Amino acid sequence: MATDIDKAPEALQQLVADADTGGRKPVGLPKHIIFAVALAWALFQYWYASPLPFTLGWGILNDTEARSIHLAFALFLAFAAWPATQRSRRQTVPWTDWLLAAAGAFAGAYIMLFYAELATRPGTPSTMDIVVSTAGLVLLLEATRRAVGWPMAALALAFIAYCMLGPWLPEVIAHKGASLNRLLSHMWLTTEGVYGIALGVSAGTIFVYVLFGALLDRGGGGNYMMQVSFAALGHLRGGPAKVAVVSSALNGTISGSSVANVVSGGIFTIPLMKKAGYGGVKAGAIETMSSVDGQIMPPVMGAAAFLMVEYVGIPYSDIVKHAFLPAILSYLGLFYIVHLEALKLGMQPIVQRTPRPLRDRALRNLIGLSGSVALVCALYYLFAAMQAWLGAAAPWAVGATVLALYLAAVRQAAACPDLPQDIDIEHPRAMDTWPTVRAGMHFIMPIGILVWCLMVEEMSPALAAFWAVTSLVVLMLTQHPLIAFFRKASPAGAWREGFASVVEGFHNGARNMIGIGIATATAGIVVGGITLTGLGLRMTEFVEFVSHGSVILMLLFVALSCLVIGLGVPTTANYVLVATLMAPVVVELGAQSGMVIPLIAVHMFVFYYGIMADITPPVGLATFAASAISGEDSLATGIQGSIYALRTLILPFIWIFNPQLLLINVDDAGEMVRVIAASICAMLLFAAVTMNWFRIRCRWWETLALLAAVVLLFRPDMFMDRIAPEYRNAPAASVFDVARDTAPGGRLVLRIQGTTLEGEERSKTVAVQLGEAGADGRKRLADAGLQLVPRGDALQIGAVKFGSRAAKAGFEQGWDVRDVQVRSGRPTPHWFYLPAIALVLLVWFSQGRRMRSA
C-alpha cells in the first residue's frame, strides 16, 4: 500500500528524501545493495530489541557492541544514499562513495571487531587504534555534512578544536587542553564520545520506534488517520485547517519527522485550506505548526524524548505522562486559533453533510464515545483479572483475546467500503465519522498494544516497541487476506501484497534512521568535548553572569540558545547539546534562588524550544516543505508559523513555575481534573487574547480581563504564595520521618548549604523524588541515591550515588542539611479559579449583549 508521501509530487518526494532518507535514487545493482543493507540493518535492530537473544542464548550483544554495529550501518548507508553535493548525480553511486562507505562501516564496527584487544589496553591506544579513530572521525564529519547538514558538522568540528586549543583560549573558557591521542581515544574508543548515551539510545530504542511508524504508515495507518480526521472535521467551518491540526496530532503519535508529516498531510490539507479561504501563507503555516508539534505527541514522541530517559533517569512511561498535558494544550490552542481565524474571515464549510437534528448528532456521538471508553475499561479490567487468576497461562489468554478483537475489527472493516487512498481536493465530499472509524479500527490495535506495554506492563521502551512492531507485522500480512475472506472474495495476491508491504516498511524504517543515527553519533562528539574539558562547570558561572541570577532571564537565554542552535542542527542534536550544557545549570541556579525546578521540567523546556527550529526562518525545513506545497514564499510562511507558535510558546515558562502542568505534585484524581480543565481553559483564552477575538472582536478592557483570567488559571500558586507559603521549615533531624511519610512518587524538599569547588559558601533548595512507600525513611532515601549522616545536632550529606535521582537533583556530598521543607497545609491555590471564571463569564455576557444588539 502506498504511503501519503508516495502520492506527493516528485519535487516534494525529493525534498523529503534529501532531509530524511537520502537524495540518491540509483538503479540496477547499487539500488539492490542499498536496499539489502537497509533491510539487514532493520532486521538486526528488530532482533536486538527482542527477547529472543536471551531466550535462545545466541546473538547476545552488550551495549557497546550494539552501538558499534548501529554506527557501521549508518555510516555505510549515509555515503551510499546521500550524494556528496547537490550537483552530484543521483542515479549512480561513484566508486569513491563505495570506498568511503566501506571504510566508514569498518571504522564504525572497529570497537565490536576488536573488543577483546581494546579491553586489554585502556587509555593506551595502538597505532592502529589512532589511525582508525582519526579516519572514523573524519568520515563521521563528512557523513554528517551529507546526511544532517554542514552546521552540525561545523559544530562538532568546533568542539574538537576547543578540546585541542584549550590553553590558548580566553581565560573564561580556557582549559589545559588534550593531546591528540587522548582526544581520539576519548572520542572513538570509549563510551564518553561518539559511542555515548545518544548513540546508545538511537541503537537501543529510537530505531525500533521509527520502524514502528514506518510500518504503520506503509500498512495504511497514516491514510486511516487522515480519513478519520476529515470525516470528523471536514464539514465544519474552517474544516481543512482543523483536519490539518488533528491529523498531524494523530500522525505525530507514530512519526518523529516534521518534514514527512508536513508532506504526507499537507498535500491534501494545504490546497483545501486555500480553497476554504485561509490563503497560502496561513495554510502553510498552520500545517507546519501542526506537524512540528507532532514530535511532543505521546506515546511515540520525537527521538529526543527517548534520550530524556537516560538524562533525567525516569521511565519512559513517566516521560509520556509529563508530556501528555502540554501536547494536548498545544494542539487545542492551535485548533482554537484556526477556528478563530475562520470566524474572523467569515468562512463557510467547503463540504456539506446531510443535516441531522442536534439531538440525533449528540446521541450518536455520545454512544460512540461512551462505547469506546466502556470497551477500553472492560479490556483493562479483563486483562488485569486474567493476570491475577491465570498465572503463567495469562499471556496465552491475553493473546487469544487480542486475536479475537483483531478478527472482529477486520470483519468490521470488511463490512465497510474501502477507505479512499486520498482526498479529492477539487471536489471534496463529506464522510460519516463512525463508519470511517469502523473501517480501520484494526490500525488502532498496534498503538494500543504499545501503550499497554509501556504504561500498564511498564516494559522497557524497546521491548514495548518490539511487541507493537510484531503485532503490526502480523496485521500487515493478514489484513488483506482476511478482508477478502470475510467478503467471500478471492485472496489472490493479498499475501504477496502484505509481505511486500512488510519488507518495504522495514526498508523505509532503516532509511529514516540514517540521519538520526549519524546525528546522535555526532552529538557524542559535542558531549565528549564537554566531559573532556569540563565546559559544563564553566557554564554555570557564565549563565549566572548573563542572567544576573534572574530565573526568567536565564530561561530566556536557554530558549534563545535552542532557537539559534536549531537553525542548522536537527532536534535530537539540539536537545543533546543544550540539555547537556544548560539543563543542570537551570536546576542549579534555580536551587540557589530558592526555587525547586524539576529536572524533567527543564528537559521538556529544552525539547519544546528545540523542535521550534523546524519552523523558525530562515532555515526551517518543515517550512520549506509547506511553502513548496502552497506555492508561497518560505520566509513569509515561516514568519506566520512563528506567530502561531508564539501563542503556545508560553507553555514551557508556565510549567517551570507551575509543574502541575506536567502532572507533577498532583495528589489525587480530583486535583488532576481541576488542573487539566483549568489549563485547557487558560490555553484557549490565551489564544483568544492573542487573536483579539473571543465571541466577537474584543474591546481593550475585555482583553485585559481575559488575560487576568489566563494568569489566574495558569498560575494560581503565584497569588496563594502571597497569602500563605507552600512549605514550612522543619528540623533537619526529622528528615527520616518526613521521608517515611512522603507519598509514593512524592518529593522530599531540603535546604542545604556548603562550600563549592571554588571555595564559595552557598545554600540552595533541592528536592528528590522518592519511590515506593516504605516504613524506613533511610531506605527510601538510599533508594533515591542519598545517604544522610547525623553529626551531633546537625545532619550531613554523606554520599550521593552517581547517576541517581539525588545526584541529578543537585545534592552535594559533604554539605549540611539546614532544614526540611514540609507542606504547610494551606488552602489549595485552585480557589483562584473562581475569580478567573467570573472574569470569563463577564466578557462572555458582555460580548453576547453586543452580538444581540448588532
FITI-767947 format. One line per field, with one value per residue (C-alpha): x, y, z. Coordinates in pm, whole numbers, plus 50000, padded with zeros to 5 digits. Example, Ala and Ser with C-alpha at 12.3 -4.5 7.8 and 13.67 -1.06 7.14 Angstrom:
// residues 2
xx [51230_51367]
yy [49550_49894]
zz [50780_50714]
END
This chain:
// residues 854
xx [50000_50138_50209_50086_50437_50433_50131_50320_50470_50823_50978_50824_50930_51283_51265_51168_51442_51705_51601_51527_51615_51889_51861_52005_51779_52018_51910_52034_52279_52354_51982_51961_52274_52139_51802_51961_52188_51898_51683_51964_52001_51629_51627_51931_51765_51442_51639_51833_51511_51352_51385_51495_51874_51829_51567_51782_52116_52260_52339_52360_52541_52645_52556_52892_52890_52534_52624_52924_52715_52448_52701_52860_52527_52452_52788_52768_52418_52500_52770_52565_52234_52345_52534_52844_52699_52375_52527_52629_52444_52150_52116_52460_52693_53056_53328_53474_53150_53151_53505_53406_53103_53318_53578_53308_53146_53485_53566_53218_53240_53601_53510_53298_53552_53844_53654_53873_54200_54084_53981_54343_54487_54254_54399_54698_54584_54799_54899_54615_54369_54486_54464_54114_53994_54123_53966_53642_53608_53678_53431_53168_53203_53166_52864_52714_52767_52582_52300_52240_52388_52704_52604_52604_52940_53082_52956_53127_53448_53436_53420_53714_53909_53803_53944_54279_54320_54227_54548_54537_54172_54041_54058_53682_53668_54033_54134_54455_54388_54413_54672_54573_54596_54381_54124_54095_54078_53813_53601_53626_53750_53535_53167_53233_53227_53076_52963_52797_52444_52293_52410_52311_51954_51947_52057_51855_51527_51482_51529_51251_51007_51095_51044_50701_50597_50725_50538_50214_50229_50311_50028_49771_49756_49858_49586_49333_49414_49380_49043_48907_49015_48848_48530_48505_48603_48598_48237_48299_48375_48747_48734_49051_49264_49111_49177_49542_49572_49407_49560_49906_49849_49749_50040_50268_50195_50381_50618_50906_50979_50833_50912_50749_50445_50407_50428_50209_49920_49994_49950_49578_49515_49707_49516_49190_49277_49349_49016_48841_48986_49288_49534_49856_50078_49845_49766_50136_50198_49910_50029_50388_50299_50068_50332_50617_50414_50370_50714_50577_50267_50271_50308_50573_50744_51044_51380_51495_51224_51395_51718_51534_51503_51883_51942_51663_51670_51295_51098_50964_50611_50675_50805_50478_50277_50461_50430_50060_49902_50147_50085_49708_49726_49945_49710_49396_49547_49628_49286_49117_49341_49237_48873_48904_49077_48775_48537_48734_48746_48377_48443_48177_48223_48360_48160_47805_47669_47308_47153_47063_46877_47108_46958_47048_47403_47458_47316_47533_47849_47761_47704_48026_48244_48087_48107_48477_48550_48349_48534_48875_48779_48635_48953_49171_48988_48958_49334_49405_49174_49345_49686_49559_49375_49556_49919_50156_49869_49770_49982_49814_49469_49551_49694_49381_49163_49370_49348_48969_48947_49164_48942_48633_48792_48892_48541_48406_48649_48533_48171_48256_48362_48737_48869_48977_49352_49346_49114_48959_49092_48882_48554_48576_48280_48157_48207_48030_48259_48176_48159_48502_48633_48498_48665_49011_48980_49240_49504_49440_49538_49919_49913_49700_49948_50234_50056_49959_50313_50458_50208_50048_50306_50586_50813_51126_51058_51245_51063_50725_50801_50914_50576_50397_50607_50541_50166_50191_50377_50102_49840_50013_50049_49690_49462_49402_49360_49117_48916_48894_48784_48509_48388_48395_48632_48947_49261_49480_49787_49681_49951_50215_50099_50120_50469_50589_50446_50632_50962_50920_50824_51142_51344_51174_51234_51606_51629_51450_51706_52024_52020_51919_52197_52457_52324_52333_52688_52799_52621_52851_53145_52984_52913_53263_53411_53213_53321_53684_53727_53491_53297_52978_53120_53208_52856_52709_52923_52863_52484_52474_52672_52445_52119_52234_52066_51723_51542_51334_51641_51812_51517_51504_51874_51817_51518_51717_52007_51772_51631_51972_52139_51834_51871_52114_52103_51829_51607_51788_52133_51993_51842_52162_52377_52152_52033_52389_52513_52214_51967_52188_52268_51899_51830_52137_52072_51704_51802_52036_51749_51522_51321_51277_51270_51212_51479_51215_51059_51389_51442_51088_51157_51467_51288_50990_51201_51430_51150_51052_51365_51179_50950_51179_51300_51523_51615_51319_51293_50926_50851_51027_50813_50490_50577_50666_50310_50136_50346_50409_50727_50902_51009_50653_50529_50795_50711_50340_50418_50635_50345_50119_50391_50435_50080_50178_50540_50436_50367_50730_50766_50441_50540_50877_50695_50387_50498_50137_50110_50343_50120_50387_50270_49916_49790_49459_49220_49008_49310_49417_49075_49089_49442_49360_49032_49187_49489_49271_49056_49369_49518_49201_49167_49527_49471_49166_49371_49644_49380_49188_48871_48653_48290_48346_48629_48743_48749_49057_48908_48782_49133_49274_49004_49074_49449_49395_49186_49471_49717_49478_49417_49779_49947_49705_50000_50155_49869_49836_50208_50144_49883_50045_50373_50357_50620_50717_51055_51100_51416_51679_51664_51306_51409_51379_51028_50925_51078_50886_50553_50601_50355_50486_50644_50636_50918_51129_51240_51551_51751_52123_52439_52806_53121_53152_53462_53557_53554_53232_52973_52633_52288_52019_51682_51677_51417_51446_51167_51110_50996_50754_50620_50805_50834_51201_51279_51652_51592_51368_51643_51905_51693_51696_52076_52106_52280_52246_52479_52394_52669_52553_52258_52338_52282_52531_52506_52734_52718_52534_52519_52649_52371_52096_51788_51958_52268_52057_51860_52175_52263_52628_52834_52963_52705_52488_52110_51970_51607_51332_51055_50716_50373_50223_49866_49750_49425_49454_49552_49273_49030_49167_48998_48669_48756_48901_48570_48387_48604_48543_48165_48171_48335_48109_47787_47923_48004_47675_47485_47676_47604_47230_47219_47404]
yy [50000_50340_50595_50954_51071_50844_51042_51372_51534_51429_51753_51708_51345_51458_51721_51455_51224_51497_51567_51219_50918_51012_51200_50929_50717_50467_50193_49839_49670_49979_50012_49649_49676_49981_49811_49491_49673_49887_49576_49393_49689_49687_49313_49341_49616_49416_49117_49334_49483_49139_48898_48625_48656_48591_48321_48132_48218_48328_48667_48849_49181_49428_49797_49898_49623_49710_50079_49987_49780_50052_50318_50093_50052_50424_50531_50284_50399_50768_50753_50523_50711_51077_51241_51441_51768_51899_51873_51509_51253_51090_50777_50625_50574_50666_50416_50673_50671_50290_50312_50571_50361_50051_50248_50411_50075_49931_50231_50223_49849_49868_49852_49544_49371_49425_49445_49194_49355_49708_49593_49492_49838_50105_50453_50333_50319_50147_50296_50106_50248_50603_50558_50409_50670_50955_50810_50741_51099_51242_51005_51078_51452_51404_51176_51441_51710_51497_51349_51613_51936_52138_52335_52015_51911_52257_52246_51911_52040_52346_52126_51918_52241_52358_52038_52088_52465_52496_52665_52936_53040_53335_53276_53240_52927_52812_52465_52264_52104_51746_51558_51409_51053_51135_51315_51031_50766_50964_51025_50692_50417_50479_50539_50902_51036_50907_50580_50759_50777_50942_50670_50407_50537_50551_50188_50054_50246_50507_50272_50033_50323_50473_50124_50107_50438_50337_50005_50161_50422_50160_49939_50216_50366_50715_50730_50598_50879_51138_50999_50986_51346_51462_51268_51418_51778_51842_51964_52230_52599_52614_52234_52175_52362_52163_51844_51953_52005_51678_51457_51596_51521_51163_51121_51269_50969_50747_50982_51189_51368_51715_51730_51395_51492_51818_51647_51345_51556_51890_51769_51743_51993_52296_52313_52260_52538_52772_52674_52745_53097_53086_53188_53013_53166_53089_52744_52653_52798_52601_52273_52344_52426_52122_51885_52015_51980_51612_51548_51612_51396_51076_50782_50790_51126_51260_51086_51332_51212_50874_51049_51205_50861_50848_51212_51250_50895_50821_50557_50642_50595_50894_51097_51021_51122_51453_51532_51449_51774_52012_51825_51842_52211_52292_52126_52265_52613_52576_52422_52721_52963_52820_52832_53199_53267_53109_53328_53647_53567_53474_53128_52871_52491_52361_52037_51988_51690_51580_51787_51588_51710_51819_51552_51275_51401_51434_51087_50925_51091_51006_50640_50622_50788_50616_50281_50333_50429_50135_49894_50023_49998_49650_49529_49680_49502_49181_49166_49254_48972_48727_48815_48780_48450_48258_48299_48154_48095_48465_48567_48298_48411_48776_48685_48489_48784_49027_48792_48772_49151_49179_48939_49132_49462_49323_49185_49534_49672_49411_49516_49880_50023_50059_50394_50632_50646_51025_51326_51476_51831_51964_51804_51702_51513_51472_51140_50996_50977_50646_50437_50577_50488_50133_50086_50082_50004_49729_50001_50121_49787_49807_50155_50016_49731_49982_50199_49894_49757_50099_50233_49927_49649_49909_49726_49892_50123_49892_49576_49751_49868_49517_49369_49657_49602_49227_49282_49529_49279_49023_49288_49381_49017_48919_49221_49193_48811_48829_49112_48908_48604_48793_48940_48591_48715_48561_48646_48615_48834_48951_48753_48872_49233_49204_49055_49323_49594_49449_49434_49787_49909_49762_49925_50263_50245_50193_50473_50708_50621_50708_51077_51013_50757_50994_51291_51106_50986_51340_51470_51236_51445_51750_51566_51416_51763_51886_51596_51610_51983_52044_52303_52218_52352_52684_52721_52776_53082_53209_53177_53324_53622_53667_53633_53817_53542_53601_53276_53447_53588_53251_53073_53334_53273_52895_52938_53168_52921_52641_52852_52973_52632_52475_52692_52439_52141_51875_51846_51547_51702_52038_51870_51677_51989_52231_51975_51866_52222_52412_52182_52124_52496_52595_52348_52464_52838_52787_52597_52877_53124_52906_52750_52377_52327_51960_51831_51689_52038_52183_51900_51940_52314_52248_51984_52209_52503_52272_52147_52507_52529_52343_52647_52937_53120_53135_52763_52569_52254_52195_52549_52484_52175_52361_52658_52418_52279_52616_52793_53083_53246_53032_53335_53466_53117_53081_53420_53336_52994_53160_53392_53091_52917_53217_53163_52828_52905_53046_52689_52594_52904_52818_52461_52574_52780_52557_52194_52077_52130_51831_51646_51685_51735_51634_51447_51293_51244_51545_51775_51630_51703_52062_52117_51975_52168_52496_52457_52388_52695_52908_52791_52869_53208_53298_53208_53436_53717_53692_53685_53973_53771_53578_53556_53871_54126_54218_54564_54667_54601_54261_54168_54268_54071_53759_53798_53824_53506_53332_53421_53307_52973_52902_53034_53023_52943_53283_53452_53197_53231_53594_53481_53168_52990_52641_52500_52547_52470_52150_52049_51865_51573_51498_51417_51040_51068_51304_51068_50777_50963_51106_50963_50717_50917_51233_51481_51543_51908_52009_52326_52252_52460_52406_52513_52492_52373_52740_52790_52994_52939_52862_52746_52606_52431_52083_51811_51440_51215_50913_50576_50328_50373_50207_50202_50303_50661_50586_50310_50531_50793_50529_50400_50755_50761_50976_50891_51129_51110_51262_51490_51572_51808_51858_51637_51599_51452_51152_51012_51079_50783_50867_50897_50866_51084_51264_51339_51472_51688_51875_51720_51778_51535_51689_51968_52021_51991_52316_52209_52008_52178_52022_52116_52397_52272_52595_52603_52486_52761_52637_52869_53139_52959_53112_53479_53365_53202_53519_53733_53497_53499_53880_53902_53627_53803_54145_54023_53832_54153_54329_54041_54059_54433_54404]
zz [50000_49905_50176_50165_50078_49772_49648_49665_49355_49259_49386_49732_49749_49667_49945_50199_50068_50093_50452_50587_50373_50126_49799_49572_49353_49193_48959_48898_49133_49353_49427_49535_49751_49938_49978_50112_50360_50488_50528_50710_50948_51025_51087_51314_51520_51538_51669_51916_52060_52102_52396_52153_52209_52581_52523_52272_52434_52099_51949_52282_52245_52509_52465_52319_52056_51952_51921_51706_51463_51457_51361_51098_50919_50947_50803_50514_50414_50462_50195_49971_49994_50007_49721_49801_49667_49522_49176_49211_49002_49181_48963_49033_49329_49246_49336_49577_49778_49788_49922_50184_50279_50334_50531_50742_50817_50925_51145_51300_51372_51497_51866_51807_51585_51824_52152_52340_52228_52316_52662_52735_52662_52807_52771_52569_52207_51949_51616_51450_51704_51631_51254_51267_51517_51301_50987_51176_51300_50953_50789_51054_50997_50620_50667_50896_50634_50379_50584_50851_50716_50736_51052_51258_51115_51182_51541_51603_51441_51667_51978_51853_51805_52151_52303_52129_52172_52541_52671_52405_52456_52662_53035_53083_52862_52875_52990_52997_52659_52541_52337_52004_52138_52438_52223_51974_52245_52434_52125_51939_52170_52480_52556_52652_52297_51973_52134_52423_52557_52249_52009_52265_52278_51898_51873_52163_52141_51869_51575_51670_51720_51382_51238_51405_51247_50902_50914_51034_50759_50495_50618_50574_50923_50812_50548_50803_51047_50771_50658_51014_51073_50752_50829_51177_51097_50722_50726_50993_50947_50870_50845_50637_50892_51175_50979_50944_51320_51425_51155_51233_51601_51514_51272_51536_51759_51510_51326_51459_51131_51089_50718_50640_50848_50654_50315_50396_50522_50359_50001_50084_50364_50230_49896_50085_50332_50040_49888_50219_50229_50460_50189_50100_50370_50660_50518_50503_50850_51005_50853_50960_51318_51342_51206_51419_51738_51649_51800_52150_52099_52309_52301_52024_52063_51877_51909_52174_52413_52443_52539_52833_52987_53022_53107_53363_53497_53492_53296_52951_53084_53313_53017_52837_53144_53180_52807_52782_52902_52723_52396_52439_52531_52233_51984_52146_52134_51764_51695_51855_51667_51329_51444_51535_51201_51029_51229_51156_50783_50772_50624_50541_50528_50196_50223_50344_50531_50521_50802_51112_51421_51701_51927_51682_51636_52010_52071_51802_51933_52292_52206_52005_52269_52569_52390_52316_52678_52808_52578_52689_53057_53010_52838_53109_53389_53185_53123_53488_53600_53365_53505_53862_53815_53541_53644_53384_53141_53142_52837_52627_52735_52671_52329_52238_52342_52134_51836_51873_51888_51577_51384_51494_51385_51045_50999_51066_50807_50556_50613_50530_50193_50145_50259_49980_49927_49912_49948_49637_49654_49365_49470_49837_49976_50330_50509_50812_51113_51280_50961_50875_51220_51191_50852_51008_51378_51343_51288_51643_51794_51749_51905_52190_52241_52253_52510_52719_52726_52812_53061_53221_53194_53232_52991_52864_52566_52328_52438_52423_52069_51973_52063_51887_51573_51589_51609_51322_51104_51169_51079_50754_50649_50726_50688_50311_50305_50598_50442_50121_50326_50510_50178_50026_49758_49617_49821_49510_49554_49902_50086_49841_49884_50263_50257_50015_50246_50544_50356_50223_50570_50721_50442_50494_50868_50815_50560_50801_51069_50876_50961_51323_51370_51225_51424_51757_51689_51607_51916_52106_51985_52145_52471_52468_52427_52728_52951_52836_52900_53193_52994_53182_53508_53343_53202_53548_53605_53252_53264_53613_53484_53181_53375_53692_53894_53736_53656_53384_53210_53242_53078_52800_52737_52719_52484_52257_52257_52146_51863_51741_51757_51596_51286_51145_51381_51397_51704_51853_51838_51954_52258_52341_52324_52514_52769_52846_52887_53019_53200_53507_53511_53523_53806_53999_53968_54045_54360_54466_54432_54646_54362_54320_53941_53849_53614_53376_53351_53227_52978_52846_52817_52605_52396_52323_52208_52012_51787_51707_51491_51215_51188_51261_50949_50758_50752_50896_50681_50762_50646_50315_50260_50339_50116_49833_49853_49895_49631_49871_49995_50256_50464_50488_50575_50844_50997_51007_51156_51422_51508_51556_51759_51989_52109_52258_52349_52686_52800_52882_53101_53279_53365_53501_53764_53791_53741_53778_53400_53376_53624_53895_54256_54165_54470_54364_54073_54168_54163_53828_53677_53805_53672_53328_53296_53413_53183_52880_52954_53005_52674_52482_52649_52572_52207_52210_52365_52101_51824_51989_51930_52172_52061_51857_51841_52192_52347_52541_52883_52769_52654_52994_53176_52970_53023_53401_53384_53197_53473_53746_53572_53479_53796_54091_54317_54242_54425_54705_54781_54880_55131_55275_55189_55044_55280_55643_55795_55996_56186_55983_56229_56120_55763_55804_55945_55666_55406_55558_55539_55188_54937_54673_54393_54607_54652_54960_54973_55169_55218_55216_55248_55192_55012_54634_54446_54403_54783_54796_55068_54908_55011_54789_54791_54637_54603_54535_54414_54636_54511_54660_55012_55298_55674_55671_55565_55543_55290_55075_55069_54990_54702_54564_54591_54904_55233_55527_55830_56173_56313_56665_56625_56256_55954_55671_55321_55346_54993_54669_54432_54085_53825_54087_54124_54412_54202_53917_54163_54273_54613_54710_54917_55240_55253_55563_55573_55716_55738_55578_55381_55458_55328_55534_55494_55333_55128_54769_54523_54298_54480_54248_53961_54080_54008_53673_53583_53689_53458_53165_53224_53243_52898_52758_52854_52754_52403_52386_52456_52177_51939_52011_51969_51636]
END
